[in-house]
Amino acid sequence: MCTFRELALAAMLTLAAALPAEAQGYPLRLDLGTTPSPAELARMSSIPPDGRGLPPGQGTYAQGQKIYAQTCAACHGDQLQGIPTAGDKLIGGRGTLATEAPVKTVESYWPYATTLFDYVKRAMPLSAPGSLKDDEIYAVTAFILGEAKIIDKSTAMDAKTLPAVEMPNRNGFVPDPRPEIELYR
């Protein structure tokens, strides 16, 4: 009687034998899909902590307050307190991560402000991800950071000021020591 491992090996060998000769070498090429355009790649790339790749534009706390009320408050609450069935709490929770009841928010958990911009750009609002303009994203980011008392409410956010923001949990993570990680930055 054959074991699962033996059956799996037999299946892989049968499939490999059925491949054309040129496909049996490394790398296996299946000609699937298309090569992404630079614009498509840009949408999939995340913004690193140093801000490389941040788009032009700017936004203020006051602008962000209006945009937040229109596009974010329905899920995250009018006081950024979160709505359990809709969206996470965004502020509060400083100093709770090492406790039995950690509160993970932008304020308590996220080490870089650029991550907030990147996340809002690619994933928010939930009903229409990617629909906000860059100026609107800078503004919502300024509003959230201002409400969390991470930045002064008079500070405009842009590609220069955003990476300079010192998040409360900036040193709360252990750096990845693998040398090859630099190949992907």
QUISUL-V411867 format. One record per residue. N is the residue number from 1. RES is the residue in one small letter. SS is DSSP state (~ for helix, > for strand, _ for the rest). OMEGA is omega in radians with two decimals (NA if undefined). Layout:
n = {N:N}
res = {RES:RES}
ss = {SS:SS}
omega = {OMEGA:OMEGA}
//
This chain:
n = {1:2:3:4:5:6:7:8:9:10:11:12:13:14:15:16:17:18:19:20:21:22:23:24:25:26:27:28:29:30:31:32:33:34:35:36:37:38:39:40:41:42:43:44:45:46:47:48:49:50:51:52:53:54:55:56:57:58:59:60:61:62:63:64:65:66:67:68:69:70:71:72:73:74:75:76:77:78:79:80:81:82:83:84:85:86:87:88:89:90:91:92:93:94:95:96:97:98:99:100:101:102:103:104:105:106:107:108:109:110:111:112:113:114:115:116:117:118:119:120:121:122:123:124:125:126:127:128:129:130:131:132:133:134:135:136:137:138:139:140:141:142:143:144:145:146:147:148:149:150:151:152:153:154:155:156:157:158:159:160:161:162:163:164:165:166:167:168:169:170:171:172:173:174:175:176:177:178:179:180:181:182:183:184:185}
res = {m:c:t:f:r:e:l:a:l:a:a:m:l:t:l:a:a:a:l:p:a:e:a:q:g:y:p:l:r:l:d:l:g:t:t:p:s:p:a:e:l:a:r:m:s:s:i:p:p:d:g:r:g:l:p:p:g:q:g:t:y:a:q:g:q:k:i:y:a:q:t:c:a:a:c:h:g:d:q:l:q:g:i:p:t:a:g:d:k:l:i:g:g:r:g:t:l:a:t:e:a:p:v:k:t:v:e:s:y:w:p:y:a:t:t:l:f:d:y:v:k:r:a:m:p:l:s:a:p:g:s:l:k:d:d:e:i:y:a:v:t:a:f:i:l:g:e:a:k:i:i:d:k:s:t:a:m:d:a:k:t:l:p:a:v:e:m:p:n:r:n:g:f:v:p:d:p:r:p:e:i:e:l:y:r}
ss = {_:_:_:~:~:~:~:~:~:~:~:~:~:~:~:~:~:~:_:_:~:~:~:_:_:_:_:_:_:_:_:_:_:_:_:_:_:~:~:~:~:~:~:~:_:_:_:_:_:_:_:_:_:_:_:_:_:>:>:_:~:~:~:~:~:~:~:~:~:~:~:_:~:~:~:~:_:_:_:_:_:_:>:_:_:_:>:_:_:_:_:_:_:_:_:_:_:_:_:_:_:_:_:_:_:_:_:_:_:_:_:_:~:~:~:~:~:~:~:~:~:~:~:_:_:~:~:~:_:_:_:_:_:~:~:~:~:~:~:~:~:~:~:~:~:~:~:_:_:_:_:_:_:_:_:_:>:>:_:_:_:_:_:_:_:_:_:_:_:_:_:_:_:_:_:_:_:_:~:~:~:~:~:~:_}
omega = {-3.09:3.04:3.12:-3.13:3.13:3.11:3.12:3.11:3.12:3.13:3.13:3.12:3.11:3.12:-3.14:-3.14:-3.11:-3.14:3.04:-3.06:-3.10:-3.14:-3.09:3.11:3.11:-0.05:3.10:-3.09:-3.09:-3.13:3.10:3.04:-3.14:3.08:-3.12:3.09:3.07:3.13:3.11:3.10:3.14:3.12:-3.10:-3.10:3.11:3.14:3.13:-3.11:-3.10:3.05:3.10:3.12:3.07:-3.11:3.04:3.12:3.11:3.11:-3.10:3.09:-3.08:3.09:-3.12:3.13:3.13:-3.13:3.12:-3.13:-3.09:-2.97:-3.01:-2.99:-3.13:3.14:-3.02:3.09:-3.08:3.10:-3.10:-3.07:-3.12:3.06:-2.98:-3.12:-3.04:-3.05:-3.09:2.96:-3.07:-3.11:-3.12:3.04:3.13:3.10:-3.09:-3.00:-3.14:3.14:3.12:3.14:-3.12:3.08:-3.10:3.12:3.04:-3.08:-3.01:-2.95:-2.98:-3.08:-3.06:3.11:3.12:3.10:3.09:3.11:-3.09:-3.12:3.12:-3.12:-3.04:-2.96:-3.06:-0.20:-3.05:-3.12:-3.12:-3.10:3.10:-3.07:-3.13:3.07:-3.10:3.10:3.13:3.12:3.07:-3.11:3.12:3.10:3.11:3.14:-3.13:3.14:3.09:3.12:3.12:-3.11:3.07:3.05:3.02:-3.09:3.11:-3.10:3.06:3.11:3.07:-3.06:3.12:-3.06:-3.07:3.14:-3.13:-3.13:3.09:3.13:-3.11:-3.11:-3.10:-3.12:-3.10:-3.12:3.12:3.13:3.11:-3.04:-3.08:-3.09:-3.08:3.14:3.12:3.10:-3.04:3.14:NA}
//
